[in-house]
Amino acid sequence: MKFIDEAKIYVKAGDGGRGCVSFRREKYVPKGGPDGGNAGKGGDVVFIADNRLTSLLDFQYKREFSAERGEHGMGSLCSGKNGEDLVIKLPIGTLIKDQETGEVLSDLTRDGETFLCCKGGRGGKGNAHFATSTHQTPRFAQPGEPGTERSLKLELKLLADVGIIGFPNAGKSTLISHISAAKPKVADYPFTTLVPHLGIVKYGDFGGFVVADIPGLIEGAHEGKGLGIKFLKHIERTRLFIHVLDLSPFTERDPKEDFKVVNNELRSFNPELAAREQVVALNKVDVTEANELVPEMLKFFEGLGIKVFPISAATGKGLKDLVNHVGKEVERFKTEEKAGLKQETK
């Protein structure tokens, strides 16, 4: 399925129906009065988060959505029925923004979370509603109110506990395919991964965490080079990063410089990202030349206060220690967040 993470749509709530002007016309009833019924309310437009959806693909083909209008009032004091609400399902993690102002209207982060986007118009009153002792034959009724309408921009940001970052071909896709059930494309050329992938990593007896493989970042990603600008937003919600560095000699790059470049891109895109906790995975240590670099790299990152794990994503070496450490960190973050929420509610 094609991965679509942005869409622009137009939504409109239903208009209210028109009140009815009517008078009784019954046999043997010499003095009929007003009996125009009230109209129905227009349907609302409601968004709901659905964990079964993973993309905004549906909105590439249909961009205009309208709720049902309310029925008009009728004679014999019959009221028109309300219009049906229009319920639009979105993937969890979707931001709903006003297209003109850029204002964030809602952020759907939980399954089943709803957002009332547009309210249906109120139905008009029929002439029977306006009958009084001094005005017994009103010959007017209310028109229905129009439903509200909006032009929206939808942005999907993946919800993951851990983001895997690094240069193209550093081994991110191989890593996520070995620690989870995700099956991204793996090949020996740059930008093999063209879309983010989500995987669930089992940790401990019952727990686990969600990891996202972010397509390769390169220098200038925050300015639109490579694929970075398109997918950097997907790591904004993650709690920590696994920064994969390729130690093999075939890249002809300096792993320390790669580390600095990627972090500079994070900082340029969003300063908060560069300050987020990182765990470095020194990949491809199954290659002799790469393994010889490990002591030097350990010393370098220890000086920065960053936890380092020499691994081979291809053979599985070191992955258990990496997963255990990341799992404990994710649990710690979740515990701290719950404690913070409890304090806020007190």
VOGU-3710 file (C-alpha; in Angstrom, 3 decimals, decimal comma):
1> mkfideakiy> 0,000/0,000/0,000  1,261/3,464/-0,886  2,307/5,535/2,131  0,715/8,996/2,144  1,319/11,245/5,145  -0,163/14,573/3,997  -3,495/15,558/2,481  -5,578/18,676/1,907  -9,343/18,344/2,149  -12,517/20,434/2,333
11> vkagdggrgc> -15,258/19,509/4,800  -18,739/20,961/5,265  -21,369/20,232/7,873  -24,967/19,805/6,797  -27,266/22,824/6,486  -30,301/23,013/8,710  -33,668/22,387/7,083  -36,288/25,079/6,423  -39,251/25,466/8,751  -42,686/24,878/7,231
21> vsfrrekyvp> -45,538/27,378/6,747  -48,760/25,388/6,816  -52,371/25,649/8,068  -54,786/22,912/9,013  -57,260/22,002/6,284  -59,467/19,322/7,809  -63,066/18,480/7,180  -65,403/19,473/10,022  -62,684/21,685/11,575  -64,015/25,190/10,889
31> kggpdggnag> -61,113/27,082/12,409  -57,838/25,511/11,374  -54,654/26,980/12,781  -50,952/26,990/11,836  -49,426/23,505/11,823  -46,061/24,017/10,126  -43,433/21,717/11,696  -39,838/22,438/12,664  -36,942/21,408/10,433  -34,111/19,026/11,289
41> kggdvvfiad> -30,543/19,971/12,221  -27,717/19,420/9,731  -25,226/16,631/10,375  -21,866/17,337/12,038  -18,442/16,414/10,643  -16,526/14,294/13,154  -13,007/12,856/12,894  -12,109/9,690/14,776  -8,715/7,985/15,213  -8,622/4,370/14,051
51> nrltslldfq> -5,615/2,135/14,811  -6,369/-0,008/11,752  -5,336/2,816/9,408  -1,697/3,574/8,607  -1,876/6,098/5,782  -3,856/9,051/4,411  -4,122/7,324/1,043  -7,944/7,579/0,901  -7,745/11,369/0,828  -5,675/11,365/-2,363
61> ykrefsaerg> -8,746/10,401/-4,369  -11,545/12,147/-2,500  -10,920/15,617/-1,148  -14,411/17,039/-0,483  -16,680/15,750/2,257  -20,170/16,961/3,173  -22,512/15,850/5,944  -26,228/15,320/5,288  -28,526/18,341/5,512  -31,532/18,386/7,824
71> ehgmgslcsg> -34,989/17,680/6,412  -37,427/20,549/5,980  -40,389/20,863/8,315  -43,769/19,588/7,100  -47,431/20,227/7,693  -49,509/18,539/10,400  -46,793/19,507/12,907  -44,382/16,989/11,365  -40,756/17,794/12,109  -37,977/17,079/9,644
81> kngedlvikl> -35,364/14,556/10,768  -31,820/15,547/11,628  -29,094/14,972/9,049  -26,687/12,077/9,623  -23,315/12,987/11,076  -20,354/12,385/8,781  -17,685/10,353/10,593  -14,252/10,388/8,950  -11,640/7,898/10,162  -7,981/8,910/10,409
91> pigtlikdqe> -4,801/7,059/11,410  -3,580/7,547/14,963  -1,029/10,367/15,043  -2,826/12,643/12,563  -2,610/16,401/13,042  -5,647/18,352/11,825  -4,689/21,885/10,785  -6,565/24,851/9,386  -5,282/25,173/5,836  -5,387/28,975/5,793
101> tgevlsdltr> -3,944/29,847/9,209  -1,889/26,736/9,955  -3,512/26,493/13,401  -3,486/22,989/14,885  -7,130/22,157/15,566  -6,608/18,661/16,932  -3,952/15,996/17,429  -5,424/12,487/17,408  -2,997/10,371/19,437  -5,268/7,654/20,903
111> dgetflcckg> -7,432/5,010/19,299  -11,070/6,131/19,316  -10,242/9,789/20,056  -12,714/12,117/18,314  -12,760/15,711/17,146  -15,894/17,643/16,213  -14,635/19,675/13,270  -17,765/21,299/11,842  -21,180/21,708/13,441  -24,349/21,233/11,464
121> grggkgnahf> -26,691/24,172/10,986  -29,732/24,546/13,254  -33,064/23,674/11,701  -35,629/26,454/11,248  -38,839/26,686/13,275  -42,182/26,168/11,561  -44,981/28,723/11,750  -46,767/26,727/14,469  -43,899/27,679/16,780  -44,707/31,387/16,411
131> atsthqtprf> -48,447/31,195/17,070  -49,573/33,288/20,061  -52,876/34,526/21,442  -52,361/37,843/19,708  -50,856/36,479/16,509  -52,815/33,351/15,713  -51,987/32,959/12,015  -48,265/33,563/11,473  -47,430/33,239/7,806  -43,676/32,913/8,175
141> aqpgepgter> -41,112/30,334/9,300  -37,402/30,313/9,963  -34,891/29,312/7,299  -32,279/26,777/8,313  -28,802/27,889/9,349  -25,891/26,889/7,101  -23,448/24,290/8,393  -19,883/25,377/9,078  -17,180/24,554/6,542  -13,393/24,362/6,603
151> slklelklla> -10,385/23,729/4,420  -8,040/21,433/6,314  -4,535/20,059/6,069  -3,980/16,587/7,492  -0,484/15,566/8,582  0,330/12,066/9,771  3,177/11,721/12,286  3,945/8,139/13,180  3,567/7,226/16,832  6,650/5,278/17,852
161> dvgiigfpna> 8,596/4,958/21,102  11,955/4,681/19,330  13,229/6,152/16,075  16,056/4,529/14,100  18,132/7,217/12,405  21,345/7,315/10,403  22,839/7,721/6,951  21,497/5,767/3,964  22,701/2,153/3,906  23,831/2,289/7,532
171> gkstlishis> 21,769/-0,830/8,217  18,567/0,649/9,670  16,219/-1,524/7,625  18,204/-4,669/8,427  18,108/-3,770/12,112  14,345/-3,245/12,293  13,721/-6,433/10,309  15,757/-8,455/12,862  14,338/-6,973/16,065  10,685/-6,824/14,931
181> aakpkvadyp> 8,293/-8,339/12,410  8,618/-5,377/10,037  9,805/-6,329/6,542  11,273/-3,272/4,821  13,139/-3,529/1,549  16,842/-4,218/2,077  19,395/-3,622/-0,696  22,954/-2,366/-1,162  22,181/1,028/-2,697  21,339/4,403/-1,091
191> fttlvphlgi> 17,743/5,349/-0,264  16,465/1,776/-0,459  13,854/2,726/2,123  11,444/5,254/0,633  8,835/5,294/3,429  8,996/4,942/7,227  8,354/1,489/8,659  6,864/0,624/12,035  7,704/-2,515/13,988  6,815/-3,858/17,427
201> vkygdfggfv> 9,803/-5,097/19,416  9,110/-7,639/22,147  10,871/-6,881/25,397  10,725/-8,924/28,603  7,905/-11,377/29,274  4,940/-9,196/28,393  6,156/-5,764/27,320  7,329/-4,274/24,075  7,875/-0,983/22,297  7,197/0,468/18,864
211> vadipglieg> 10,156/1,350/16,670  10,178/3,416/13,458  12,766/3,121/10,705  13,212/6,610/9,258  14,520/6,842/5,665  18,170/7,904/5,389  19,179/11,395/6,356  21,974/13,213/4,574  23,592/16,607/4,956  21,069/19,282/4,004
221> ahegkglgik> 18,059/17,085/4,768  16,311/19,912/6,644  16,547/21,998/3,438  14,923/19,310/1,316  17,908/17,250/0,176  17,501/13,492/0,053  14,381/12,201/1,800  14,944/13,847/5,178  12,623/16,854/4,980  9,751/14,572/4,044
231> flkhiertrl> 10,154/12,172/6,958  11,958/14,077/9,734  8,561/14,947/11,234  7,912/11,262/11,926  10,556/11,172/14,662  9,221/14,194/16,545  7,009/11,992/18,741  9,657/9,377/19,609  11,104/9,124/23,115  14,653/8,239/22,062
241> fihvldlspf> 16,764/7,444/19,009  18,859/4,479/17,971  21,559/6,142/15,893  23,008/3,547/13,513  26,573/4,169/12,327  28,206/2,139/9,570  31,783/1,177/10,560  32,582/-0,770/7,406  35,449/0,637/5,291  33,406/0,388/2,082
251> terdpkedfk> 31,464/3,611/2,771  34,657/5,698/2,715  33,036/7,948/5,341  34,028/8,887/8,866  31,454/7,529/11,385  32,178/10,409/13,773  31,466/12,917/11,027  28,275/11,036/10,057  27,133/11,303/13,665  27,731/15,056/13,699
261> vvnnelrsfn> 26,015/15,602/10,331  22,822/13,731/11,286  22,595/15,517/14,636  23,075/18,858/12,925  20,143/18,032/10,637  18,003/17,153/13,657  18,968/20,430/15,316  18,230/22,453/12,177  14,824/20,830/11,753  13,795/21,024/15,423
271> pelaareqvv> 16,258/21,963/18,217  14,410/19,675/20,648  15,312/16,620/18,568  19,060/17,111/18,966  18,630/17,199/22,757  16,674/13,930/22,839  18,367/10,848/24,274  20,315/8,736/21,781  21,792/5,261/21,819  24,515/4,602/19,251
281> alnkvdvtea> 24,615/1,271/17,427  28,017/0,645/15,810  26,923/-1,561/12,937  28,696/-4,135/10,745  31,252/-5,172/13,389  31,217/-8,612/11,738  33,614/-7,021/9,217  37,198/-7,228/10,517  38,164/-3,664/9,614  35,012/-2,343/11,275
291> nelvpemlkf> 35,602/-4,332/14,460  39,060/-2,794/14,756  37,456/0,674/15,001  35,238/-0,255/17,973  37,688/0,687/20,815  38,251/4,130/19,308  34,513/4,706/18,819  33,686/3,523/22,357  36,146/6,045/23,783  34,745/8,848/21,602
301> feglgikvfp> 31,109/8,315/22,599  31,878/7,655/26,255  33,365/11,146/26,278  30,007/12,437/25,035  28,123/10,447/27,674  26,327/8,333/25,057  25,628/4,627/25,476  27,195/2,559/22,682  26,443/-0,965/21,423  28,661/-2,709/18,837
311> isaatgkglk> 26,263/-4,765/16,705  25,888/-6,642/13,468  22,343/-6,164/12,200  22,980/-8,846/9,571  24,146/-11,606/11,949  22,264/-10,527/15,087  25,402/-9,944/17,155  24,799/-7,521/20,060  21,104/-6,990/19,264  19,857/-8,566/22,510
321> dlvnhvgkev> 21,840/-6,135/24,672  20,682/-3,208/22,532  16,993/-4,196/22,751  17,193/-4,784/26,516  18,728/-1,376/27,141  16,278/0,470/24,871  13,345/-1,432/26,401  14,358/-0,357/29,919  14,730/3,251/28,793  11,285/3,248/27,151
331> erfkteekag> 9,764/1,820/30,344  11,481/4,543/32,358  10,127/7,264/30,078  6,606/5,859/30,264  6,764/5,656/34,059  7,957/9,257/34,304  5,203/10,423/31,941  2,508/8,655/33,969  3,879/10,179/37,181  3,828/13,611/35,546
341> lkqetk> 0,223/13,183/34,409  -0,845/12,157/37,908  0,748/15,263/39,387  -1,007/17,471/36,821  -4,426/15,990/37,653  -4,000/16,519/41,412
//
